[in-house]
Amino acid sequence: MRTTTTRRIALSGLAAVATAALIGFGTTAANAATTDASGGGWIRVGHLSADTKSVDVKLSALSGGAAVFELDDVAYGQVSPYTDLAAGTYVVSMVPAGSPDSTKPVISTNVTITAGEAATVAAYGPNKDLQTKVFEDDLTGPTEGAARIRLIQASTDVKSVDVSTSTGMPIAKGATTGTATDYASVPAGPWDLKLTGGKQAAEASVNLAPGTVSTLFVLDNAAGGVTLMPVLDSSAAGNAPEGPVETGGGGLAKDSSALQSVFDDLDAKLVRLVQEIGTAAS
């Protein structure tokens, strides 16, 4: 991972766990749904083109100047954390991973950041016809005891898909490539999801915590089928998650509060260890 003075976001994601649980990531330093102290908004980037190799992503102001932030070596199936930006119009560009700064982008698009709102910029489609799309992310919290979920269809092998719960509750119907559905409100808890489209079918298990907002990404896989990749957009009460969240592929989502409790416990143990070492030394 290269390091410069430009803000860079580290990524982890689908490629590292292709044969195990699928992993989605989303974080932010502020409350993306309710806090607008800086007058800015939030953006994240997803690499959803199955036959496009890893890319470096740069976001800079439309007016020019240095990059605002950069993402290194973004592989297929990875979605970056949210990053907060001042309201305005920016240029998102992608080049093959490791390319010199002078390399012409394989694709670029303009995105307007609106104060208090969040967006996902996705590159999708076959490499020979690579496209970008900006999706508006509504991180408004659901009603008490519920969760909200939507679908972004990025498969190029299946042009239209339906997704429903194992109980028959529809999440998406006739979702075509390059589109996002509206958010559906569902009772919080574990759900088994089923996808059908043409001759393809896929399943995923998710545990939707109360108050969360999530996106299901439909992706092509190496076996010639399709995959459902759940990503946590926002944790409870409109807050974006504080760290990586494991979901899908037969696994269950891990609430960010549980992750935080683990980190707090480790911090406490480290403090006690330092104190014991200091006592022994004296």
KAUR-V681573 format. One record per backbone hydrogen bond with DSSP energy under -0.5 kcal/mol. CO is the residue of the C=O (numbers start at 1). NH is the residue of the N-H. Records with the same first field share a line. If there is no record, write none. Layout:
# KAUR-V681573
CO=NH / NH
This chain:
# KAUR-V681573
7=70
8=10
9=72
13=16
14=17
15=18
17=20
22=247
24=245
27=82
30=32 / 240
31=35
36=39
39=87
40=116
41=85
42=119
43=83
44=121
45=80
46=48 / 123
47=77
48=50 / 125
49=52
51=53
54=97
55=74
56=95
57=71
58=93
59=68 / 69
60=91
61=64
66=61
68=7
69=59
70=9
71=57
73=75
74=55
75=78
77=14
78=47
83=43
85=41
88=113
89=62
90=92 / 111
91=60 / 93
92=109
93=58
94=106 / 107
95=56
96=99
100=103
107=94
109=92
111=90 / 113
112=114
113=88
114=117
117=42
118=137
119=44
120=122 / 135
121=46
122=124 / 133
123=48
124=131
126=129
127=130
131=124
133=122 / 135
135=120
136=138
137=118 / 139
143=146
145=188
146=211
147=186
148=214
149=184
150=216
151=153 / 181
152=154 / 218
153=178 / 179
154=125
157=159
159=177
161=175
162=196
163=171 / 172
164=194
165=168
169=165
172=163
175=161
176=179
179=153
184=149 / 186
186=147
189=208
191=193 / 206
192=166
193=204
194=164
195=202
196=162
197=200
200=197
202=195
204=193
205=248
206=191 / 208
207=209
208=189
209=212
211=238
212=148
213=233 / 234
214=150
215=217 / 231
216=152 / 218
217=219 / 229
218=154
219=227
221=224
225=221
227=219 / 229
228=230
229=217
231=215 / 233
234=213
235=238
236=239
238=33
239=235
241=28
245=24
246=254
248=251
251=248
253=255
255=258 / 259
256=260
257=261
258=262
259=263
260=264
261=265
262=266
263=267
264=268
265=269
266=270
267=271
268=272
269=273
270=274
271=275
272=276
273=277
274=278
275=279
276=280
277=281
278=282
